[in-house]
Amino acid sequence: MDLREAWKELETTKLNKPLLGTLKPRKTSKHPVQKLRRLYKISTGFAIIFLACFIALFFVFHEPIVKASLALVILGYVFFLLTNMSMYRKIVIELPMDNSLKLVLAQTHDFISSNIRFQERAAIFLYPIAGTAGFLMGGSVGSGDLERMLKVKGVLIILIITLIILTPICYLLAKWMYKISYGKCLTDIKQLITELERPD
Amino acid sequence: MASDRTFTELIDQNRGIIYKVIRLYVRHEEDEQDLFQEILFQAWKSFPNFKGNSKFSTWLYRVALNTVLTFKRRPQLVVPYEDLTLLKIASVEKNQIDESEALYIAIRELNEVDRMIVTLHLDGYENEEIADISGLTKNNTAVKLHRIKEVLMQKLKGY
């Protein structure tokens, strides 16, 4: 068989024929990295709202321990916000689709993996801090006197046990959610990179 | 606006490249439509980078391949109906499948990297251009291409 002849025929009879269905151009991308970019925009928006709320609460509560935990939460959120924004800018700058395939695949893989690592770290550090602040604020509002509440035997133990249980759960949940969302995509991309790097 | 019109004209002239890439890599109709729109979107976004150092068709081919291969596609849930060996067994005479259809099936059976290399070659691209598009070295491209052609000829024995 003459491969080029068969290919030319295949192009005319099949490959170059218009696709079926509605083919309207759209204004947004469904590419996995662009989806992440949108998620960054949304999470940045939410982080700003939460940050504003925590700053307001910082002035509402007067107990030093609540203030200290709120200050920690605020610092955590500021760090999260800055990292979020830098990750967002990185996608805009570094992912043009007209580089070589190997480079595009490597950038996509690196970006998605570093994003997953970032979210998992956030799950470890941010959730316990936010959990503690929530517990203390709830205690302060519920009991009316946080200092007295903290003196009640077992309250701090409950807090510690809750954090010990919740932190790994949040971490594993974040890990699992990202595996469901991006696991296959990452495996496929890694497989293509390996294939490109494999010497014949 | 002039660049809008130029882009639309260039895409209209080279639409076949997008159809071809989609037909070679996608199996689900919904994915086909998604990918078509995605390639247009990515091409439009990257169009300001197009300096005319290569032909627009080559540039578009590159964008289309990169988009399709990094896009999250639906997993293949069923055994492909277009398995060449099964078709060979099913058909009483090999002539029931024509050469071009057999080539299509054989190419689709290759892994995605091999598929890209051989289809670029069949489209008339030089090894250097294929190396540039894929990110392989020129030597590795030549070696891979030789091996892929042997595999293809083996699959297509009898056609």
Interface residues (C-beta under 8 A of the other chain):
Chain A: M1 L3 R4 E5 A6 W7 E9 L10 E11 T13 K14 L15 N16 K17 P18 L19 L20 G21 T22 L23 K24 P25 R26 K27 T28 S29 K30 H31 P32 V33 P96 M97 D98 N99 S100 L101 K102 L103 V104 L105 T108 K184 C185 D188 I189 L192 E195 L196 P199 D200
Chain B: R15 G16 Y19 K20 I22 R23 L24 E29 E32 Q33 D34 F36 Q37 E38 L40 F41 Q42 A43 W44 K45 S46 N49 F50 W59 R62 V63 L65 N66 T67 L69 T70 F71 K72 P75 D98 E99 S100 E101 A102 L103 Y104 N111 E112 V113 D114 M116 T119 L122 D123 D132 I133 S134 G135 L136 N140 V143 K144 R147 K149 L152 M153 L156 Y159
